[in-house]
Amino acid sequence: MGWSFVSCGLRSAEAMGFRSLKFQEIGKAYAAHRANVLVHDTSIRDFGLPDRGMAARRPQYDKATVLFATLLIVVAIQRGWSQSVPLAPNSPWHSPQEKPIEQEARKVLSKEFTVDSTKTYSLGELINSAEAHNPETRLAWERALSRGDAFGVARSELYPTVAALALSDTLRQQTYLGTRYYRQTLQTFDLALDLNYTIFDFGARSGRINAAKAQLLASDFGFNDVHRRLIYRVETAYYQLLNAIGQEAAARASLANAQAVQQSAEESLKNGLATLPDVLEARSETAQAVYILQAAIGAEDTARGDLATSLGASPLFPVPVQPIDKLTIPDSVEDSVDQAIDRALEQRPDLLQRVAEIRSATARVKEARAAYYPALRTHIYPDSQYQYGMQQQLPWDQTGGLNGQITFSLEWTVFDGGARKHRLAEALHDARAAEAEAAVTRDQIENGIWTAYSNLKTALRQREAAAALLQAADQSYNAALESYRYGVRNLVDVTVAQRTLAQARSDDVFARTQVLTSLAALAYQTGDSVRTNPVRPQP
């Protein structure tokens, strides 16, 4: 029985993953001990010797078996309830602890917002949906609320702290009086208040309060900046989707043109006006047009997923949007680059956040300077006390009254090993670093606006050129195809015209969406998208 139980226990331990050295040593030691006992018992029976003490020893063996079984159960329970680590560096970690986390992840990470597939969304509606459902805005909002609570904590230092204290004490003892001991019982009730207040600290509290207030402002501006970035992401994803839809439409039109050329070539071959290489070339152009169309369809699917993700929705549900033909595309820029830069320096939330951080760092300097001066504090402790007492052979008696104390303390640190000096220097360095960071942000804003303004002007010029190119390429293709049907032009001229027209269609779609994307980039750089009356391209 002992041998079978040990071997079964070891195999069970290996199956459960208990490969620790200590556990194996326990099992092997038990197996060796059990084997020695069995050998000893066999030798006694072989020689016909009386088995003295065997009945006394057998319960001990049974206890060892029970002890080992208990050890197995304890280790198994510990293995099931405790957190484990990977057993080896060359294999993934798996454990029963995965199941509860997986179930919790399905609940926590589920998306509450779904897209209405029967509705066509405009850009404004998409932006509103993203601001309401994207988790990034919720994250920034919670951080701003946390900063607001931190500001409330800092302001609480302007008020005293009051703690209420209720005590009840019973004392029973033997008191020696005269020539004998008397039993005495005392019952005391206390109701006290503990009030602490800092009367004056030379600006330490106001420094902390101003720093917390500035941090709240910085968090509010950071919240606005999250919205600014999210709006730009939605606009960019929206225009990329419009470009992908336009590119698919252009690819389908190019495929129709290639098929028309192929049909003309095959008819000319039947009539003896074309050669087989011409037909094969036309078929090659058709196959290439099909390839380009499939790439455009894939790009459109990817763009729809990017737009849904920016909204906080699942990419499994496509977002119906307005086609690009229904959007109004401007043909000029109203503001100058100087006006755009001036407006950005006044309203960009990330720059305003840097300015608020400068305020916070300056307030920390004031707090650090206050450590060189004393602080006057008071401690008030009113205590309402009632006491009841009784001595042996005497009746109960009571007394009560209002006790307490008022303490004023003037605390002044005379020497601290240079801690105040280094704290003040640290605060000054942080303030200068905040100013330098604001200057860096300012330079980045100016460069970003200059780049966005230049890209917008370039996109407007390319839009005009692309429209003219598309018109010329369409006319050239129609003329080449008609001439080929009459036998005046060869197939090479027709395929070149067809490729030029396909590229012109793609360039026209890209140029139109590029104007809208550049407008969104300029609004993103100036911060117009998060103003009360934002300057946005209206669809």
C-alpha positions as CSV (number, residue, x, y, z in Angstrom):
1,M,0.0,0.0,0.0
2,G,2.8,2.4,0.9
3,W,4.7,1.8,-2.4
4,S,1.6,2.3,-4.6
5,F,0.5,5.4,-2.7
6,V,4.0,7.0,-3.0
7,S,4.3,6.4,-6.7
8,C,0.8,7.6,-7.3
9,G,1.5,10.7,-5.2
10,L,4.7,11.5,-7.1
11,R,2.9,11.1,-10.5
12,S,0.1,13.3,-9.3
13,A,2.5,15.9,-8.2
14,E,4.3,15.9,-11.6
15,A,0.9,16.2,-13.3
16,M,0.0,19.2,-11.2
17,G,3.3,20.9,-11.9
18,F,4.9,20.4,-8.5
19,R,8.4,20.1,-9.6
20,S,10.1,21.9,-6.7
21,L,13.2,20.2,-5.2
22,K,11.9,20.3,-1.7
23,F,8.7,18.4,-2.6
24,Q,10.6,15.7,-4.5
25,E,13.0,15.2,-1.6
26,I,10.1,14.7,0.8
27,G,8.6,12.1,-1.5
28,K,11.8,10.3,-2.1
29,A,12.7,10.2,1.6
30,Y,9.3,8.8,2.4
31,A,9.7,6.1,-0.4
32,A,13.1,5.1,0.9
33,H,11.8,4.9,4.5
34,R,8.9,2.8,3.4
35,A,11.2,0.5,1.4
36,N,13.5,-0.1,4.4
37,V,10.5,-1.1,6.5
38,L,9.2,-3.5,3.9
39,V,12.7,-5.2,3.5
40,H,12.9,-5.5,7.3
41,D,9.4,-7.1,7.5
42,T,10.3,-9.6,4.7
43,S,13.5,-10.7,6.4
44,I,11.7,-11.4,9.6
45,R,9.1,-13.5,7.8
46,D,11.7,-15.4,5.8
47,F,13.7,-16.5,8.8
48,G,10.6,-17.5,10.7
49,L,11.4,-15.1,13.5
50,P,8.6,-13.9,15.7
51,D,7.2,-10.5,14.5
52,R,7.6,-8.8,17.9
53,G,6.6,-5.2,17.9
54,M,5.1,-5.4,14.4
55,A,1.7,-4.6,15.6
56,A,3.1,-1.6,17.5
57,R,5.0,-0.4,14.5
58,R,2.3,-0.6,11.9
59,P,0.3,2.3,13.2
60,Q,3.4,4.4,12.9
61,Y,3.7,3.5,9.3
62,D,0.1,4.4,8.7
63,K,0.7,7.8,10.4
64,A,3.5,8.4,8.0
65,T,1.3,7.6,5.0
66,V,-1.4,9.9,6.3
67,L,1.2,12.6,6.9
68,F,2.4,12.4,3.3
69,A,-1.2,12.5,2.0
70,T,-1.9,15.5,4.1
71,L,1.2,17.2,2.7
72,L,0.0,16.5,-0.9
73,I,-3.4,18.0,-0.1
74,V,-1.8,21.1,1.5
75,V,0.5,21.7,-1.4
76,A,-2.3,21.2,-3.9
77,I,-4.5,23.8,-2.1
78,Q,-1.6,26.2,-1.9
79,R,-1.0,25.7,-5.6
80,G,-4.6,26.4,-6.4
81,W,-5.0,29.6,-4.3
82,S,-1.6,31.2,-4.5
83,Q,-0.1,33.2,-7.3
84,S,2.5,31.4,-9.4
85,V,5.3,32.4,-11.7
86,P,6.5,30.9,-15.0
87,L,8.2,27.6,-14.5
88,A,10.8,28.1,-17.3
89,P,11.9,30.9,-19.6
90,N,11.2,29.0,-22.8
91,S,7.4,28.4,-22.5
92,P,4.4,30.7,-21.9
93,W,2.8,31.0,-18.5
94,H,-0.6,29.4,-18.0
95,S,-2.5,29.0,-14.7
96,P,-6.0,28.7,-13.4
97,Q,-5.7,32.3,-12.4
98,E,-6.2,33.2,-16.1
99,K,-9.9,32.4,-16.2
100,P,-11.1,35.0,-13.7
101,I,-9.0,37.7,-15.4
102,E,-10.3,36.7,-18.8
103,Q,-13.9,36.9,-17.6
104,E,-13.3,40.2,-16.0
105,A,-11.6,41.6,-19.1
106,R,-14.6,40.8,-21.2
107,K,-16.8,42.9,-18.8
108,V,-14.3,45.8,-18.3
109,L,-13.1,46.1,-21.9
110,S,-16.5,45.8,-23.6
111,K,-17.5,48.7,-25.9
112,E,-20.8,50.5,-25.0
113,F,-21.0,52.6,-28.2
114,T,-22.1,51.0,-31.5
115,V,-22.5,52.6,-34.9
116,D,-25.9,52.9,-36.5
117,S,-25.3,51.3,-39.9
118,T,-28.5,52.8,-41.3
119,K,-27.4,56.4,-40.7
120,T,-25.0,58.5,-42.8
121,Y,-22.7,60.5,-40.4
122,S,-21.4,63.9,-41.0
123,L,-18.0,65.1,-39.7
124,G,-19.6,67.1,-36.9
125,E,-21.6,64.1,-35.7
126,L,-18.5,61.9,-35.8
127,I,-16.6,64.4,-33.7
128,N,-19.4,64.6,-31.1
129,S,-19.6,60.8,-30.9
130,A,-15.8,60.6,-30.4
131,E,-15.8,63.2,-27.6
132,A,-18.6,61.4,-25.9
133,H,-17.4,57.8,-26.2
134,N,-13.7,57.7,-26.7
135,P,-12.0,56.5,-23.5
136,E,-9.2,59.0,-23.8
137,T,-11.6,61.9,-23.0
138,R,-12.8,60.0,-19.9
139,L,-9.3,59.4,-18.8
140,A,-8.4,63.1,-19.1
141,W,-11.6,64.0,-17.3
142,E,-10.9,61.7,-14.4
143,R,-7.4,63.2,-14.1
144,A,-8.8,66.7,-14.0
145,L,-11.3,65.7,-11.3
146,S,-8.4,64.2,-9.3
147,R,-6.6,67.5,-9.6
148,G,-9.7,69.3,-8.4
149,D,-9.8,67.1,-5.3
150,A,-6.1,67.8,-4.7
151,F,-6.8,71.5,-4.9
152,G,-9.6,71.0,-2.3
153,V,-7.1,69.2,0.0
154,A,-4.7,72.1,-0.3
155,R,-7.4,74.6,0.5
156,S,-8.4,72.7,3.6
157,E,-5.2,73.9,5.3
158,L,-6.8,77.3,5.7
159,Y,-9.2,75.8,8.2
160,P,-8.6,74.2,11.6
161,T,-8.8,70.4,12.1
162,V,-11.2,69.3,14.8
163,A,-11.3,65.8,16.2
164,A,-13.9,64.5,18.7
165,L,-12.9,62.1,21.4
166,A,-15.2,60.1,23.7
167,L,-13.7,58.1,26.6
168,S,-15.2,55.9,29.3
169,D,-13.0,54.5,32.0
170,T,-13.9,52.2,35.0
171,L,-11.4,51.7,37.8
172,R,-12.0,49.3,40.7
173,Q,-9.3,48.8,43.4
174,Q,-8.6,48.3,47.1
175,T,-7.6,51.5,48.9
176,Y,-5.8,51.3,52.3
177,L,-7.4,53.8,54.7
178,G,-6.7,53.9,58.4
179,T,-6.4,50.3,59.6
180,R,-8.0,48.4,56.8
181,Y,-8.6,48.2,53.0
182,Y,-11.7,49.6,51.4
183,R,-13.0,48.7,47.9
184,Q,-13.3,51.8,45.7
185,T,-15.0,52.1,42.3
186,L,-14.5,55.1,39.9
187,Q,-16.4,55.6,36.7
188,T,-15.3,58.5,34.4
189,F,-16.8,59.8,31.1
190,D,-14.9,62.3,28.9
191,L,-16.1,64.1,25.8
192,A,-13.3,66.2,24.3
193,L,-12.5,68.1,21.2
194,D,-8.9,68.4,19.8
195,L,-8.5,71.5,17.6
196,N,-5.3,72.3,15.7
197,Y,-4.8,75.4,13.6
198,T,-1.8,77.1,11.9
199,I,-2.2,80.8,12.5
200,F,0.7,82.1,10.4
201,D,3.4,80.4,8.4
202,F,4.8,83.2,6.1
203,G,3.2,81.9,2.9
204,A,3.8,78.1,3.1
205,R,0.1,77.3,2.9
206,S,-0.6,79.8,0.2
207,G,2.3,78.5,-1.8
208,R,0.9,75.0,-1.7
209,I,-2.6,76.2,-2.5
210,N,-1.4,78.3,-5.5
211,A,0.6,75.3,-6.7
212,A,-2.4,73.0,-6.5
213,K,-4.6,75.6,-8.2
214,A,-2.1,75.9,-11.0
215,Q,-1.9,72.2,-11.4
216,L,-5.7,72.1,-11.7
217,L,-5.5,74.7,-14.4
218,A,-2.8,72.7,-16.2
219,S,-5.0,69.6,-16.0
220,D,-7.9,71.5,-17.4
221,F,-5.9,72.7,-20.3
222,G,-4.5,69.2,-20.7
223,F,-8.1,68.0,-20.9
224,N,-8.8,70.5,-23.7
225,D,-5.7,69.3,-25.5
226,V,-6.9,65.7,-25.4
227,H,-10.0,67.0,-27.2
228,R,-7.9,68.9,-29.7
229,R,-5.9,65.8,-30.5
230,L,-9.0,63.6,-30.7
231,I,-10.8,66.0,-33.0
232,Y,-7.8,66.0,-35.3
233,R,-7.6,62.2,-35.3
234,V,-11.2,61.9,-36.2
235,E,-10.9,64.5,-39.0
236,T,-7.8,62.8,-40.3
237,A,-9.4,59.3,-40.2
238,Y,-12.5,60.8,-41.8
239,Y,-10.6,62.4,-44.7
240,Q,-8.5,59.3,-45.2
241,L,-11.7,57.3,-45.5
242,L,-13.0,59.7,-48.1
243,N,-9.8,59.4,-50.0
244,A,-10.0,55.6,-49.9
245,I,-13.6,55.7,-51.1
246,G,-12.6,58.1,-53.9
247,Q,-9.6,55.9,-54.8
248,E,-11.9,52.9,-55.1
249,A,-14.3,54.8,-57.3
250,A,-11.3,55.9,-59.5
251,A,-10.0,52.3,-59.6
252,R,-13.4,51.1,-60.8
253,A,-13.5,53.7,-63.5
254,S,-10.0,52.8,-64.6
255,L,-11.1,49.1,-64.7
256,A,-14.0,50.1,-66.9
257,N,-11.7,52.0,-69.3
258,A,-9.2,49.1,-69.4
259,Q,-12.1,46.7,-70.2
260,A,-13.3,49.0,-73.0
261,V,-9.8,49.1,-74.5
262,Q,-9.5,45.3,-74.3
263,Q,-12.9,44.9,-76.0
264,S,-11.8,47.3,-78.8
265,A,-8.6,45.4,-79.2
266,E,-10.4,42.0,-79.5
267,E,-12.8,43.4,-82.0
268,S,-9.9,44.9,-84.0
269,L,-8.2,41.5,-84.0
270,K,-11.3,39.8,-85.4
271,N,-11.4,42.4,-88.1
272,G,-7.8,42.0,-88.9
273,L,-6.9,45.5,-87.7
274,A,-4.9,44.4,-84.6
275,T,-2.4,41.8,-83.7
276,L,-2.4,39.2,-80.9
277,P,0.3,41.1,-78.9
278,D,-2.1,44.1,-78.8
279,V,-4.8,42.0,-77.3
280,L,-2.5,40.4,-74.8
281,E,-1.3,43.9,-73.8
282,A,-4.9,45.1,-73.3
283,R,-5.6,42.0,-71.2
284,S,-2.6,42.8,-69.1
285,E,-3.8,46.4,-68.5
286,T,-7.2,45.0,-67.4
287,A,-5.6,42.6,-64.9
288,Q,-3.5,45.4,-63.5
289,A,-6.6,47.5,-63.1
290,V,-8.2,44.7,-61.2
291,Y,-5.2,44.4,-58.9
292,I,-5.3,48.2,-58.2
293,L,-9.0,48.0,-57.4
294,Q,-8.5,45.2,-54.9
295,A,-5.7,47.3,-53.2
296,A,-8.1,50.2,-53.0
297,I,-10.9,48.1,-51.5
298,G,-8.4,46.9,-48.8
299,A,-7.3,50.4,-48.1
300,E,-11.0,51.5,-47.7
301,D,-11.6,48.7,-45.2
302,T,-8.6,49.7,-43.1
303,A,-9.6,53.4,-43.2
304,R,-13.1,52.4,-41.9
305,G,-11.6,50.5,-39.0
306,D,-9.3,53.5,-38.1
307,L,-12.3,55.8,-38.1
308,A,-14.4,53.5,-35.9
309,T,-11.5,53.1,-33.5
310,S,-11.1,56.9,-33.2
311,L,-14.8,57.1,-32.3
312,G,-14.4,54.5,-29.5
313,A,-16.5,52.0,-31.4
314,S,-15.6,48.5,-32.7
315,P,-14.0,48.3,-36.2
316,L,-16.3,45.4,-36.9
317,F,-19.1,47.8,-37.6
318,P,-18.4,50.1,-40.6
319,V,-19.2,53.8,-40.3
320,P,-21.4,55.2,-43.2
321,V,-20.1,58.7,-44.1
322,Q,-21.0,61.4,-46.6
323,P,-19.2,61.0,-50.0
324,I,-16.6,63.6,-50.9
325,D,-18.7,65.0,-53.7
326,K,-21.1,66.4,-51.1
327,L,-18.4,68.4,-49.2
328,T,-17.5,72.0,-49.9
329,I,-13.8,72.4,-50.6
330,P,-12.5,75.9,-50.2
331,D,-10.2,77.4,-52.8
332,S,-8.3,79.9,-50.7
333,V,-7.0,80.7,-47.2
334,E,-8.6,83.6,-45.4
335,D,-6.0,84.2,-42.6
336,S,-2.3,85.0,-43.0
337,V,0.3,83.0,-41.3
338,D,1.0,85.8,-38.8
339,Q,-2.6,85.9,-37.7
340,A,-2.6,82.1,-37.3
341,I,0.5,82.2,-35.1
342,D,-0.8,85.0,-32.9
343,R,-4.1,83.2,-32.5
344,A,-2.3,79.9,-31.6
345,L,-0.1,81.6,-29.0
346,E,-3.2,82.9,-27.3
347,Q,-5.4,79.7,-27.3
348,R,-3.3,76.6,-27.8
349,P,-4.2,74.4,-24.7
350,D,-0.8,72.7,-24.5
351,L,1.0,76.1,-24.4
352,L,-1.5,77.3,-21.8
353,Q,-0.8,74.2,-19.8
354,R,2.9,75.0,-19.8
355,V,2.1,78.5,-18.5
356,A,0.0,77.0,-15.7
357,E,2.9,74.7,-14.8
358,I,5.1,77.8,-14.6
359,R,2.7,79.2,-12.1
360,S,2.8,76.0,-10.1
361,A,6.6,76.0,-10.1
362,T,6.6,79.6,-8.9
363,A,4.3,78.8,-6.1
364,R,6.6,76.0,-5.0
365,V,9.4,78.5,-4.8
366,K,7.2,80.6,-2.4
367,E,6.6,77.5,-0.3
368,A,10.3,76.7,-0.2
369,R,11.2,80.2,0.9
370,A,8.6,80.1,3.7
371,A,10.6,77.3,5.4
372,Y,13.2,79.9,6.4
373,Y,10.6,81.6,8.7
374,P,8.8,80.4,11.8
375,A,5.2,79.0,11.9
376,L,2.8,79.9,14.7
377,R,0.3,77.2,15.6
378,T,-2.3,76.7,18.3
379,H,-3.7,73.6,19.9
380,I,-7.0,73.8,21.8
381,Y,-8.3,70.9,23.9
382,P,-11.6,71.4,25.7
383,D,-12.6,68.4,27.8
384,S,-16.0,67.9,29.4
385,Q,-15.5,65.3,32.2
386,Y,-18.0,63.6,34.5
387,Q,-16.9,61.3,37.3
388,Y,-18.8,58.9,39.5
389,G,-17.3,57.2,42.6
390,M,-18.2,54.9,45.4
391,Q,-16.3,53.5,48.4
392,Q,-17.2,50.6,50.5
393,Q,-19.9,51.4,53.1
394,L,-20.4,54.9,51.5
395,P,-23.0,56.0,48.9
396,W,-22.3,57.0,45.3
397,D,-21.0,60.5,44.6
398,Q,-20.4,62.4,41.4
399,T,-18.7,65.5,40.1
400,G,-18.2,67.1,36.7
401,G,-16.8,70.1,34.9
402,L,-15.1,71.6,31.9
403,N,-11.4,71.1,31.7
404,G,-8.9,71.6,28.9
405,Q,-5.9,73.5,27.7
406,I,-4.8,76.0,25.0
407,T,-1.3,75.9,23.6
408,F,0.5,78.3,21.3
409,S,3.7,77.0,19.7
410,L,6.2,78.9,17.6
411,E,8.2,76.5,15.5
412,W,11.4,77.7,13.8
413,T,13.9,75.4,12.2
414,V,17.3,76.8,13.1
415,F,19.5,74.2,11.4
416,D,18.6,71.3,9.0
417,G,21.9,70.5,7.3
418,G,21.1,72.6,4.2
419,A,17.8,70.9,3.4
420,R,15.9,74.2,3.0
421,K,18.7,75.6,0.8
422,H,18.6,72.7,-1.6
423,R,14.8,72.6,-1.6
424,L,14.7,76.2,-2.6
425,A,17.3,75.7,-5.3
426,E,15.4,72.7,-6.6
427,A,12.2,74.8,-6.8
428,L,14.0,77.6,-8.6
429,H,15.5,75.2,-11.1
430,D,12.1,73.6,-11.7
431,A,10.6,77.0,-12.3
432,R,13.3,77.9,-14.9
433,A,12.8,74.5,-16.5
434,A,9.1,75.1,-16.8
435,E,9.8,78.4,-18.5
436,A,12.2,76.7,-20.9
437,E,9.7,74.0,-21.7
438,A,7.1,76.7,-22.5
439,A,9.6,78.3,-24.8
440,V,10.2,75.0,-26.5
441,T,6.4,74.5,-27.0
442,R,6.1,78.0,-28.4
443,D,8.8,77.4,-31.0
444,Q,7.2,74.0,-31.9
445,I,3.8,75.8,-32.3
446,E,5.2,78.4,-34.6
447,N,7.0,75.8,-36.7
448,G,4.0,73.6,-36.8
449,I,1.7,76.5,-38.0
450,W,4.2,77.5,-40.6
451,T,4.4,73.9,-41.9
452,A,0.6,73.5,-41.9
453,Y,0.1,76.8,-43.6
454,S,2.6,76.0,-46.3
455,N,1.1,72.5,-46.8
456,L,-2.4,74.1,-47.2
457,K,-1.2,76.5,-49.8
458,T,0.5,73.7,-51.7
459,A,-2.6,71.5,-51.4
460,L,-4.8,74.4,-52.9
461,R,-2.4,74.8,-55.8
462,Q,-2.2,71.0,-56.4
463,R,-6.0,70.9,-56.3
464,E,-6.2,73.3,-59.3
465,A,-3.5,71.4,-61.1
466,A,-5.2,68.0,-60.5
467,A,-8.5,69.3,-61.8
468,A,-6.9,70.6,-65.0
469,L,-4.9,67.3,-65.4
470,L,-8.0,65.2,-65.0
471,Q,-9.9,67.2,-67.6
472,A,-7.0,67.0,-70.1
473,A,-6.4,63.3,-69.4
474,D,-10.0,62.4,-70.0
475,Q,-10.1,64.2,-73.3
476,S,-6.8,62.6,-74.4
477,Y,-8.1,59.1,-73.5
478,N,-11.4,59.5,-75.4
479,A,-9.6,60.9,-78.4
480,A,-7.0,58.1,-78.4
481,L,-9.6,55.4,-78.0
482,E,-11.7,56.8,-80.8
483,S,-8.7,57.1,-83.1
484,Y,-7.7,53.5,-82.3
485,R,-11.1,52.3,-83.3
486,Y,-10.7,54.0,-86.7
487,G,-7.2,52.6,-87.1
488,V,-5.4,55.9,-86.8
489,R,-3.7,55.3,-83.4
490,N,-2.0,52.2,-82.2
491,L,-2.8,50.3,-78.9
492,V,0.3,51.7,-77.2
493,D,-1.0,55.2,-77.4
494,V,-4.4,54.1,-76.0
495,T,-2.8,52.3,-73.0
496,V,-0.6,55.3,-72.2
497,A,-3.6,57.6,-72.3
498,Q,-5.6,55.1,-70.2
499,R,-2.8,55.0,-67.5
500,T,-2.5,58.7,-67.5
501,L,-6.3,59.0,-67.0
502,A,-6.2,56.5,-64.1
503,Q,-3.4,58.4,-62.4
504,A,-5.2,61.7,-63.0
505,R,-8.3,60.3,-61.3
506,S,-6.3,59.1,-58.3
507,D,-4.5,62.5,-58.1
508,D,-7.7,64.4,-58.2
509,V,-9.2,62.5,-55.3
510,F,-6.1,62.8,-53.3
511,A,-5.8,66.5,-54.0
512,R,-9.3,67.2,-52.8
513,T,-9.0,65.3,-49.6
514,Q,-5.5,66.8,-49.1
515,V,-7.0,70.3,-49.0
516,L,-9.5,69.2,-46.3
517,T,-6.7,67.4,-44.3
518,S,-4.5,70.4,-44.5
519,L,-7.3,72.6,-43.2
520,A,-7.8,70.2,-40.3
521,A,-4.1,70.3,-39.6
522,L,-4.0,74.1,-39.6
523,A,-7.0,74.2,-37.2
524,Y,-5.2,71.6,-35.0
525,Q,-2.0,73.7,-34.9
526,T,-3.9,76.9,-34.1
527,G,-6.2,75.3,-31.5
528,D,-9.3,76.6,-33.3
529,S,-11.0,73.2,-33.0
530,V,-11.5,73.5,-29.2
531,R,-12.7,77.1,-29.1
532,T,-16.3,78.0,-28.3
533,N,-16.8,78.9,-32.0
534,P,-14.3,76.6,-33.6
535,V,-13.1,77.2,-37.1
536,R,-13.7,73.8,-38.8
537,P,-14.2,72.9,-42.4
538,Q,-18.0,72.3,-42.6
539,P,-19.2,69.4,-44.7
